[in-house]
């Protein structure tokens, strides 16, 4: 997405909503900035995963959304591990 944004008197920029949604940016998140002679680059800081409450449920944020297949496989693996721990044997 290419667009023009303005700097206010306090030196602030407002990122367009579409960009914030695409990058999954929430209020208070940090951006890394690199400055060059004729341009700047902003990148979300994703080094530390975070948890936040969304509609009463704790949500883990680690960057890009996981594919449904990855989530499904993780759920199957964790359930199998719990079953083995409870039953004390492998199936």
N, C-alpha and C positions, 0 to 999 in steps of 0.2 A: 504494500500500500504506500503510495506517495501522496503526501499532503503538506500543506504549509501550516505551521503553528507559530504563535507569537510568544514572546517573552514579556511578562508583565513587569511593572515597576520594581517589584521585589526580586526579579530574576527568575521567576517560576515559569515552568512549562506545564501545560495540561495535555496529557496524551489522549488522543481520541478514544472514545469508548470501544470502538471496534478493535483497536490495537490492544487495549487493556484486556479485553475478552480473549482475543487470540492468544496472547501471552499468559493468560490466567493471572494477571496482576491484581492484587488486593490492596486497599489503602494501607499505607505504612510499610509496604515491601521496599526493599532496597534495589537500586539499579547500579551497575558498574558503569563508569563513564570513561571512555578513551577520547582524548582530544587530539586532533591533527591540525595542520595548518589551515585547512579549508573545510573541515567537517568534524562532527563528533559521532561517536557510536555509543549507544546505551544498550546494556544487556541486563536481564534479570539476574540477581544473585541467587543461585539455586544450591549453594553448597550445603546448607542445613535444611533438612526436611522439617516441616512444621505441622502442627495439628491445630485445627480450629473447629469451633462448633458451627454446624450448619443445620438449621431446622431441628435443633435438639440432639443431633448426632455428631460425635467426634469424627472429623474427616482428616485424613493424612494427606498432606500436600508435598509432593516431591518433584514437581515439574510437570512434564507432559502426562496426560491421562494414559492409564494402562489399557491395553487391548482387552476386550472381553475374554478372549481365549486365555490370556495370561492370568486374569482374575479367576476364571473357572478352574484352571489347572492348579493354581495355588490353593483354592478352597478344597479341591479333592485331595491334594497332598496333605494339608493340615488335618483334615478329617481322618485320613488314613493313619497319620501319626498318632492322633488322639485315641483312635480305636485301638491301635496296637499297645499304647501305654495303659489303657484301661483293662484290656483283655490279657495283657502280658504275653502275647504271642503274635506272630506274623501270619497273615493270611496270604 
